[in-house]
């Protein structure tokens, strides 16, 4: 029987017919032979030869090679894999916008955590902290230390999302779906990476600048002056105080957030991985993930803040800091600043996830990486 009438199989051996046989041509050959990307169904071949009404109903059937088929499965079946470059850029943009919105709550949280009970405390609560800060320094006082956090927030979010996509892309199934356990591990890896590369030095500088403002005679005149003085007095190690606590905090932070976010996303999409998520839904899921991380690791955040303050010399190490807090102030001290942190983190995570998803969508339209 002529090969024109015989149905083909990709396992039939070497290619003999560029139109009817697929799966064995290289990508370069297919670029020069566009016809090799299509085949004609058997019934349509006869209609095309003998004519008739059936011929007008026939259309070429498009085929993909094995490499193209696996990429298409992730793109068509579910969420398209995000290129790490897009993740880094989108994460940086989202981080910059978010921190400008939420910094006052971060400032209040840090002040309350530094306001140790043994001193005695200066502030009676969140409202009192805001009132005294505005009274002493004006509204701009609520943004003292913003520069250090802004300079750190952009690379922090960029490293976080870039690392997460690098780790998670190979772990996704053919539909682009990531299971919950793997999202926990990828989030942990992203958190540890951002802690070492960005968060620890930037958080140390932020805490020292805010703590310096509380003193009767502030020493630092601004971000760059503060950085210069800290490095001159303590060396580069002075910007890496509390590294262990920071790694523990950021690792658990991102593990919890990405796990909860992925869990809710998979629940929402159900059996349809291609289902779009409205930004409002993303915001609600992000806020929920943020709240879970606050209740899960606020004690680590308190220890980290103390280890990075101007009085960090009082503690031998992270464990000694935790022990002294427990001994001198009681277990409730580990949850100091929880309410302002809860408000900031929920808003923070919601904004970041929404902005990240929307910026990635925009980048997909102007930056082709397939």
N, C-alpha and C positions, 0 to 999 in steps of 0.2 A: 504493500500500500504506500502511496506517495506520502511523504512527510507533510504535504499540504493538508491532507485530510486526517492525519493521525494525531490524536491529542498528545501533548508533550508532557514530560516529567523532568523536574530539575535534576533527577538522578540518572538521566539517560546517557550521560557521558559527555564527550566534547561537543561544543557548540557547532551546529551546522547551519542553523537558520537564525539570522539576527533578529527576525521579527517574532518568531514563535518560541524560541528557546531562551530562558532567563536563568540567572543565578550563577553563571560561570564567567561573565565578562568583568574585567577590572573597571574601576571607577573611571579611569582615563578613557577606556574604550567606549564606555557608555556616554561620555560627554561628546565623543565624536560621532556616535551613532544613537541619536535620540530615539530611533525606532525600537531600540533594544529595551526600552523601558515599558513597552506595551505588548500585549498579545491579543489575538482575536479569538473569541470563543468559537468552538467547533461549529455550532449551529449557524453562526454568522458567516463562516467561511463559505459554506454551501450557498447561503443566500446571496453572498457577494458574487459568486460565480454564475449562478443561474438567474439572479435578479428576483424581483418580486417585492411585495410590501414588507416582508420581514427584514429586508436589507436596510431600510430606513430606520429601524428600531435598534440596530446594532451600534455599539460604541466600543472603542478599544478599552481593554482592561489594563490598568496601570499596575506595574509590579515594582517592588523595591528589593535591592540586594540585602544580604544579611545584615551588614553594618547599618544601612539606612533603616532597615526594618526595626531594629532595637531602639534607635533614637526616636523613630516615629511613634513607637508604642508608648514611650514616656510622654511625648508631646500631645498625642491625640487621646490616649487613654486616661490621662490625669494631668496633674500640674506639671508644666514644663520644667525641666531641670534648669536651675539658675546658674549662669556662668559666674565663677568666683569674682571676676572683675566687676561684673554688674553688682554683685552682693557687696563688695567693698565700697563702691561709689555710692550706692543707695543707702548703705548703712551709715556712711559718713554724713550724708545730707540729712538723714533722719535724726541722727544724734545731735547735730548742730541746732536744728529747729527745736527739738524737744527740750534741751537743757536751758534754752533762753526762756521757755515757758514755765518750767518747773523749778528753777533754781531757788526762789524764796523759800519753798518748803524744805529744800535740802539744807539751806542755811539755818532755819529754825531747828531742824532735827539735830544738826551738828552742835548747835549751841546748847541744846538741852542735854545731849550726851556728855558734853564737856563740863556741864554745870554739876559737878560732883556734890553729892549730899554731905560729904564731910567738911565742906568749906565755910559756912552752910550755903545752900543754893541761892542764887540770885533771882531766878525766875520761878514764878508760881505755876506756870503753865504755858501753853502755846500762845494764847492771846497776850499774856503779860510779856513774853519774849518779843513778840512783834511790836507791841506798844513801846517798850523801852528802847528797842533798836531804832525805831523811827524817831522817837523822842531825842535820842542821843546823836544819831547819824543821818536822819532823814530817810526818805524812801530808798535812796541809793545804798543805804546801809544794808538792806536786805539782799543786795547784789554784790556785797564785798566777797571777793574770792571767785567771782564768776569767771574771770579770765582764765584762771588755772583749770577750772572744770571744763570750760569751753574748749580750750586747747587740748584737753584730754578726751572730751566727749566725742569729738569727730573721729580720731584714730581708734578710740575704744569701740565704738559701734561698727566701724569699718572692719577692724580685726575680728570682732565677734561674729558678724554675719558672714564675712569671708571665710573664716575658719569653719563655721557651721556648715556652709555649703560644700566646702572641700571635703569635709568628713562625711556628710550625709549623702551626697550625690552617688557615690558607689554603693551605698547601702539601700537605695530605693529599688522597688520592684519595677516591673515593666510598665506599670501605670503611673510611675512617679510617686508612689505612696511610700511613706516611711513609717515603720511600726514604732510603737511607743517606747519600747525598751531601747531601741537604737537612737531614738531622738533624745533620750535621757543621757546616753553616752556621748553623743555628739554635742549636746549642750554643755556637758561637763568639760569636754575638751576645749570648746570655745571659751568657756569661763576661765579655765586655767591659763590659756594662752593670753587672753586680754589682761589678766591679772599681772602676769610677768612682764609683758611688753609695754603696757600702757598704764593700767589702773593704779598699781602700787606707787610709782613715783608721783603721779598726778594727784592721787588722793592724799598722799603725805603732804604735798605742797599746799593743797586746799585746806587741810585741817590746821596746819601751822599758821597759815595766813588768817584764818578765822579766829584761831585761838589767840593770835597776837593782837587782834583787835580788842579782845576782852581785857587786855592788860592796861594798867594806868598810863603807861608810856609806850605806845605801839612802836615797834622797831622797824617794821617793813613798810616802805612807802608805796609799794605796788608789787605786781606779780614778778617782773623781771628782777627788781631789786631784791625781793624775797628769795628768789631762786639763787641769785648770786651770793647772798649772805649765808644761806643754808649750806650751799656747796663749799663755800670758803671755810665755814666753821666745822662742818661735819663730813665733808667729802661727798662723793656720789652715794656712799652708803647711807647718808642722811636722808636721801630721797627714797630709800628702800626699807624704811622702818615698818615693822609689822607685815613683812612679806608673807609669812606663813598664814597669818590670819586673813590676809587679803586673798591669797590663793584659795583658802577654804571657803571664804565668803563668796567670791566670784564664781568658783566652780559649782558650789551648791545652788547659787542664785540662778545661773543660766541652765543648769541641769533641770531644776524645778520649772523654770519658765518655759523652756522649749518643750519639756515633757507635757506640761499641762496644755500648752498651746497646740501641740501636735495631737494630743488626745481629743481635745474639743474639735479640732479641725476634721479629724477622721470621723468623729461621731456625727458632725454636721453634714459631711459629704456622703456618708453612708456608702452605698454601693455605686455611687456616681462620682468618681474622683475628679471629673471635669466640671463639677458644679461650682459656679462662681460664688465667692463670699463677698457680701456687701461690706463696705468699709465700717459700717456701724456694727456689724456682727464681729468683724475682726477686732474692733475696739473693745467690745464687751469681753471677748475671749482673752484679749491681751490684759485687760484690767484684772480678770480672774486669775490669770497666770501670775501677775504681779503681786496680788494679795497673797497667793499661796507661798510665794518666795519670801515675803515679809515675815509671815508667821513661822516659816521654816528656818530662817537663819538670822533673825534680828540679834540674838545673843552674839553671834560671830561678828556682826556689824559693830556692836558696842565695843567688843574687845579690840577690833581693828582700829576704831576711832581713838581709843585710849592709847594704843601702841604708836599711833602716828602723831599724837599731840605734843605740845612743848614739854610736858612732864613725863614723857615716855621713859626717861632715865630711871624712874621709880620702879620699873618692872624689869626683871631679869630676862624674861621671854614671854611668849604668848600664854603658856600655861600659868606662869606666875601672875600675869595680869588678870587672867580669869579667876584665879584663886583669891587674889586680893579683893577683887570686886565682890565676890561671893562672901568673903569673910567680913569686909568692912561695911558693905551696903545691902547685903541680902540678895536672894535670887531675883527679886523684882527689878533690881537694877539692870539686869540683862535685857529688860524690855523697855528701857528708857527711850523715849523718842519714837515709840512704835506708831502712835497715831499720826504725827506729821510725816513719818516715813511711809506709812500706809497710803496716805493721800498722794504723796509725791510719786511713789513707785507705781501705783495703779494708773495714775495719769501718764507717767513716764512710759511704761510698757505698752499701754494702749496706743499712745501717740506714735511710738517708735515702730510698732508692728504695722500700723495703718500706713504711715509714711513709707516704710520700707516696701510694702507690697505695691503701693501706688507708684513709687519711683521705679521699681523693677518693671512694672507694666509699661511705663513710659519709655524706659531704656530698651525694652524689647521691640518697640516700634522704630527706634532710630539706630539701634546698635545690633546688627545681625551677627550672631555667634554660632549659628547652626552649621 
